[in-house]
Amino acid sequence: MTKHIKCDLDQRGVLTVMLNRPEKRNAFDEAMASELTAIYSNATDDESIRLIVLSGQGSIFCSGGDIAWMLSCGQSDEQRRKQQA
């Protein structure tokens, strides 16, 4: 399990990936985006995974990008923004 995402693989090969920042309405930030990218990269190499279900913890699936993260991206230099994209 990662900090911002919970994963569960059942015996049928269903990988449930749950965004886990309900206090932020599951808004994406740099850490969550990196974790999600790593999970999906690893899942493509795992032949036991037949299906991926993406969901969100709490009452909101995902509110989009975290405003604080987006503001910090805008204040970064050009090279840093390209890395965060």
Backbone torsions as a table, in degrees:
resi	resn	phi	psi	omega
1	MET	NA	141.7	178.1
2	THR	-101.3	178.9	-176.2
3	LYS	-69.1	-43.3	-174.0
4	HIS	-107.2	-1.7	-176.8
5	ILE	-138.9	135.5	174.9
6	LYS	-107.0	140.0	178.9
7	CYS	-127.8	145.1	175.4
8	ASP	-144.9	125.8	177.3
9	LEU	-109.5	118.4	-179.9
10	ASP	-91.5	176.7	-174.9
11	GLN	-69.3	-14.7	177.9
12	ARG	-84.6	-9.3	-177.4
13	GLY	93.2	18.5	178.3
14	VAL	-94.3	116.7	177.2
15	LEU	-96.8	115.0	175.9
16	THR	-95.9	122.5	-179.6
17	VAL	-113.0	116.5	-175.9
18	MET	-115.5	120.9	173.1
19	LEU	-64.4	131.8	-170.3
20	ASN	-128.8	58.2	171.9
21	ARG	-132.2	58.3	-174.9
22	PRO	-61.2	-27.4	178.9
23	GLU	-67.8	-19.4	177.5
24	LYS	-112.8	17.8	-177.6
25	ARG	56.2	34.7	178.1
26	ASN	57.0	32.1	178.5
27	ALA	-69.7	140.6	179.3
28	PHE	-73.0	137.5	167.7
29	ASP	-130.7	-177.6	-175.9
30	GLU	-59.8	-43.0	-178.3
31	ALA	-64.8	-44.5	-179.2
32	MET	-64.7	-42.5	179.1
33	ALA	-62.0	-41.6	178.3
34	SER	-65.2	-43.9	179.6
35	GLU	-63.1	-44.1	-179.5
36	LEU	-64.5	-41.3	177.6
37	THR	-61.0	-43.8	179.6
38	ALA	-64.9	-41.5	-180.0
39	ILE	-61.8	-47.1	-179.4
40	TYR	-68.9	-35.0	176.1
41	SER	-62.6	-44.3	178.6
42	ASN	-67.9	-36.4	-178.0
43	ALA	-65.8	-33.3	-179.6
44	THR	-67.8	-22.5	179.0
45	ASP	-91.9	-6.4	-176.6
46	ASP	-100.4	105.7	-176.6
47	GLU	-69.8	-12.7	178.6
48	SER	-78.1	-14.9	179.8
49	ILE	-87.7	119.7	-177.9
50	ARG	-104.3	-24.4	-174.4
51	LEU	-152.4	141.4	175.5
52	ILE	-118.4	127.1	176.6
53	VAL	-110.1	124.0	178.6
54	LEU	-104.9	127.2	179.8
55	SER	-141.1	177.5	-179.9
56	GLY	-129.8	139.5	176.7
57	GLN	-71.2	138.3	177.9
58	GLY	90.6	-163.3	-173.1
59	SER	-86.6	-9.8	-178.5
60	ILE	-117.5	128.6	176.9
61	PHE	-63.1	-60.7	-179.8
62	CYS	-164.8	126.6	-178.0
63	SER	-89.7	4.5	179.4
64	GLY	105.6	-145.0	-179.7
65	GLY	-83.3	141.3	176.3
66	ASP	-66.2	123.2	-175.7
67	ILE	-58.0	-43.6	-179.8
68	ALA	-61.6	-40.6	178.9
69	TRP	-66.3	-44.0	-179.6
70	MET	-63.4	-39.9	177.3
71	LEU	-63.5	-41.8	179.7
72	SER	-66.5	-33.7	176.6
73	CYS	-63.9	-40.8	-179.8
74	GLY	-67.7	-24.9	-179.6
75	GLN	-91.8	-5.6	179.7
76	SER	-78.7	163.2	174.3
77	ASP	-72.3	168.6	-173.3
78	GLU	-59.6	-43.3	-178.5
79	GLN	-62.5	-42.9	179.6
80	ARG	-64.3	-40.3	178.5
81	ARG	-61.8	-39.1	179.3
82	LYS	-65.1	-36.1	178.9
83	GLN	-69.2	-34.6	-176.5
84	GLN	-80.3	-17.4	-177.1
85	ALA	-73.1	NA	NA
